[in-house]
Each structure stands twice: as C-alpha cells, then as structure tokens.
Amino acid sequence: MRDLAEKWPIAPDWRSAAIEVTGLKIRPVSGLHQRLVSGDLGAWAEASGFDGTVVGAFGPAEGIRYSIRVARDRVLAVSTTPIGMATGWFAQGFAVTEISAGLQVFEVEGAALDAFIARATTLDPNQPSASAALSFAGISAFVYRHEGKLRIHVDRGLAGYLWTWMEKASGNISVGPSS
C-alpha cells in the first residue's frame, strides 16, 4: 500500500520553531489555557469572574487573562494561568469547552508586520472589528494584538500549513517605505 504520509511535510517542533527575517519574527506560543464559551456571555463573566476586555480582529488584548470575541454569542477565554472553572453546560445559560489542545497559537512582531498582514488578509489592521474570527492566509483563524504583537489562533490540524505559508510569505516581504 502506498504511504500517503510522504505527501505531507513533517510539522516543526513547536517548542523551538522560529522564523526570523529582516523586520519580522514569528514563533509559536505554548502554555496558554483556552476555553471556548458559548451562550449567555454576561452570565459566564459573572459566574467565572473572568475579567478583562473582550477584543475582536486586530483589537488590543493586555495582560495574562483576556477574551477574544469569535461570534455574537461566543468568546475564547485565554489565560497564561489555569482558568479554574469547570467545563460543560451551566444552568445560567452558557457552555464552557476546554480547547487548549485544539488550537495552535502563533505570535508575529516586527517592522514588516503590516506588510505581513496585508499578504494574509484584505482587512484593514487599523480598523478593529467586533469579531476576531477571519480568513487569514486562506484559513479560518482568530487574529488580534497582544501587548504589541499579532497573535493568531488556528486549528492545530492547520498549524503546519500556516507555518509553511508564513515561511514563504515572510521571505517575500520587504521593510521600507513601499511596504
């Protein structure tokens, strides 16, 4: 039987992977706790005590705990420390799902960041929107800014594709007045 795995590139070791070119640094982010919350978001915020601003596409998130709006009635809660709330359905009208293992997160920074974003999406990065869910490099992703860097959350199964795309795209970006 033919080995179809030979068609696919081997995924990088996310613990040490990095792309560094003039004006751009890209690296995976590990250790984040991610929970998808659906339903009555006000009730969830009250029950969980999860503080912080909810951000949309290209919006600024700060600190170790924040939420990303991914749909009208859905947020992705992100924290560098354990979130500390059970998962499942809650009588207050919301559901919480552990999704940390399902999403790979990348961080991008540098002087060529705007040119990088322009290659990945047609959205204006200077016009934040209500939802962080968008088409980025041809796939669905959650995209926002965290402490001055761009953060991208993608389904883990698409992380290898996005990494390959970022390697190719970063090699074709120039820094300067024309970018």
C-alpha positions in Angstrom: 0.0 0.0 0.0 1.3 3.5 -0.9 2.4 5.7 2.0 0.3 8.9 1.7 2.2 10.4 4.6 5.1 11.2 2.3 3.0 13.9 0.7 2.8 15.9 3.9 5.7 17.9 5.4 6.7 17.0 8.9 5.4 19.5 11.4 8.0 21.6 13.2 8.9 21.1 16.8 6.6 23.9 18.2 8.8 24.2 21.3 11.7 25.6 19.3 10.4 26.6 15.9 11.0 30.2 14.9 11.0 32.3 11.7 13.3 35.3 11.8 13.9 37.5 8.7 14.6 41.2 8.4 11.7 43.1 10.0 9.8 40.0 11.2 9.9 37.4 14.0 7.4 34.6 14.2 7.1 32.0 16.9 4.6 29.5 18.4 3.2 30.4 21.8 2.7 27.5 24.2 1.3 27.1 27.6 -1.9 29.1 27.1 -5.1 27.9 28.6 -8.0 28.3 26.2 -11.7 27.8 26.8 -14.5 28.3 24.3 -17.6 29.9 25.9 -21.0 29.8 24.2 -24.3 31.3 25.2 -25.1 34.0 27.7 -21.7 35.7 27.9 -22.8 38.1 30.7 -23.8 35.2 32.9 -20.5 33.5 32.1 -18.5 36.6 33.0 -20.4 36.9 36.3 -20.1 33.2 37.2 -16.4 32.8 36.2 -15.0 36.1 37.5 -13.0 36.2 34.3 -12.2 39.9 33.9 -10.8 41.9 31.1 -11.8 43.3 27.8 -13.3 41.3 25.0 -11.4 42.1 21.8 -12.1 41.5 18.1 -9.9 41.4 15.0 -6.7 43.4 15.4 -8.0 44.6 18.8 -5.6 45.1 21.6 -5.6 42.5 24.4 -3.4 43.0 27.5 -2.3 41.0 30.5 -2.4 37.3 31.4 -6.2 36.9 31.0 -8.4 38.2 28.3 -11.3 37.2 26.0 -11.5 37.2 22.2 -14.9 37.5 20.6 -15.3 34.8 17.9 -19.1 35.1 17.3 -22.0 37.1 18.5 -22.6 34.6 21.4 -19.1 33.1 21.7 -15.8 34.1 23.1 -12.4 32.4 23.5 -11.1 32.9 27.0 -7.3 32.9 27.1 -5.0 32.8 30.1 -1.4 32.0 31.0 -2.7 30.5 34.3 -5.3 27.8 34.7 -8.8 29.3 34.2 -10.2 27.4 37.2 -13.8 26.9 36.1 -15.4 23.5 35.2 -16.3 22.7 31.6 -19.8 21.7 30.5 -23.3 23.2 30.4 -24.3 25.7 33.1 -27.9 26.4 34.2 -27.2 30.1 33.9 -27.3 29.6 30.1 -23.8 29.1 28.8 -21.4 26.2 28.0 -17.6 26.1 28.5 -15.4 23.8 26.4 -11.7 23.2 27.0 -10.0 23.8 23.7 -6.3 24.4 24.6 -5.1 21.3 22.8 -7.2 22.1 19.7 -5.7 25.5 18.8 -2.1 26.4 18.0 -1.2 30.0 18.7 1.5 32.0 16.8 2.9 35.4 17.6 4.3 37.8 15.0 6.2 41.0 15.5 8.5 43.4 13.7 8.7 46.4 11.4 7.3 44.4 8.5 4.2 43.3 10.4 1.8 45.5 8.4 3.1 44.0 5.1 2.8 40.5 6.6 -0.9 41.2 7.5 -1.5 42.7 4.0 -0.4 39.4 2.5 -2.7 37.3 4.8 -6.0 39.2 4.7 -7.8 42.0 2.9 -9.0 43.5 6.2 -7.5 46.8 7.4 -5.5 46.1 10.5 -6.1 49.7 11.7 -9.8 49.1 11.8 -10.5 46.6 14.6 -13.8 44.7 14.2 -16.2 43.1 16.7 -15.1 39.5 15.9 -11.5 38.2 15.9 -12.6 35.3 13.5 -11.5 35.9 10.0 -9.9 34.4 6.9 -6.1 34.6 7.4 -3.7 33.2 4.8 -6.7 31.3 3.3 -7.8 29.6 6.5 -10.1 30.4 9.5 -8.3 32.0 12.4 -8.7 34.2 15.4 -6.4 37.3 15.0 -5.8 40.1 17.4 -2.9 42.0 19.0 -1.5 41.1 22.4 0.9 43.6 24.0 2.0 44.9 20.7 2.4 41.6 18.8 0.0 39.9 16.5 -1.5 36.7 17.8 -3.1 34.1 15.5 -5.0 31.1 16.8 -5.7 28.3 14.3 -7.0 24.7 14.4 -4.0 22.6 15.4 -4.5 20.5 12.2 -3.9 23.6 10.1 -0.8 24.8 12.0 1.6 23.1 9.7 0.0 24.7 6.6 0.0 28.1 8.2 3.7 27.7 9.3 4.7 26.8 5.7 2.7 29.8 4.4 4.4 32.1 7.0 7.8 30.8 6.0 7.1 31.6 2.3 5.4 34.9 2.9 8.0 36.2 5.3 10.7 35.6 2.8 8.9 37.9 0.3 8.3 40.9 2.5 10.5 43.9 2.4 10.8 46.6 5.0 10.7 50.2 3.9 8.5 53.0 2.5 6.9 50.7 -0.2 5.7 48.1 2.3 
